[in-house]
Amino acid sequence: MEKSIRNMVIGLLILMVLVPLGLIATGETFGEWGNEEIEEKLGYVPQGLEGLSTFWQNAPLPDYAFEGDESNQGAVIAYILSAVIGVVIGGGFLYFVGKKVAKD
């Protein structure tokens, strides 16, 4: 494995392990607003955003948590699992797009 790729993988692994630090943060999470919070901040909810508000209603890990698990340990595992899923999906997509672009 190339050194730059190895360093990137190590960096991503470190970031995935550090993701649960968000559980001890105070205040609201930037950008994770529902329609109510957006209306409070802007005074209205944009029409396109209102139409998409139910898109993630049946998310695999809603609120980054397992259904029925209220424990702190379960939340940490769910946060790390969410990070792993995001990196695999995002990284896989970029890998295949990169292969396609490099081929042309």
N, C-alpha and C positions, 0 to 999 in steps of 0.2 A: 504494500500500500504506500502511495506517495506520502511524503512528510506533510504536505499542506492538507491533504485529505484527512490524514490521521489527526492532525491538530484540530481541524474543523469538527471531526467526530468527537474528540475529547471535549472540546468546548461545548458542543451541543449536549453531551451527556452531563456535564457539570451544570449547565443551565436547567436541564430537565430535573435534576435532583434538587436544585434551589427553588423551583417553582412553588412549592408549598409555603415559602416565606410570605406569600401573599395572604395566607391565613391569619398571620399575626398583624397585618397592616390595619390601620384604623382609617375611618373615612370611607367615602364611596369610591368605587372602582371606575376609573375614567373610561368612558366609551361603552360600558355595560349597562346602558340605561334602557328601561322599558318606555312605553308610550307615555306613561304618567310623568316620568322624570323629564323626558324631552319636551312635553307640553309645558312643564313648569319652567324649564330653562329658556325655551324659544317663544312660548306663548301659543304655539300650535304644533301639530304633528304633520310633517310633510306627507302628502297623499301616497307616494310610492313606498315610504317607510311604513305607513299604516297598513298597507296591503301585505307587506312582508312580515308583519309582527307575529303572525302565527306560524311562520315557516319552521322555526326551531322549537315549536311547542312539544314535539315528540323527540327531542334530542336524545342521543344514546346515554349521555351523562348530564342530565339537566342540573344546572347550578354546580357543576363539577362534583357531583356526589352520587353515591349509590343509593338506589331507592330504599327507604326505610332505615338507612344506616346514619345515625346521628353522632357517631363517635369521631373523635379527633383523628384517630389512626385511619379510619375509613376515608376521611376527607383528604388526608395526606396521600393515600394510595390513589384515590380518584384524581387528584390534581396531577400526580406524576403520570398516571395512565392517560389523562387528557393530553399532557405534553408529548408523550410518546406517540399517541395516535396522530396528533397534529404534525409532528416532525416526520413521521413515516408517510403520511398522505402528502404533505407539502414537498418533502424531499423527493419522494417517488415521482410526483408530478414534474418537478423541475428536472429530475434525472432523465425522464423519458422525453420531455420537450427538448432538453439539451442534446440528447442523442439524435433526435429528429432534425434539429437545426444544424448540427455538426455534419450530418449525413448529406444535406443538400448543398 
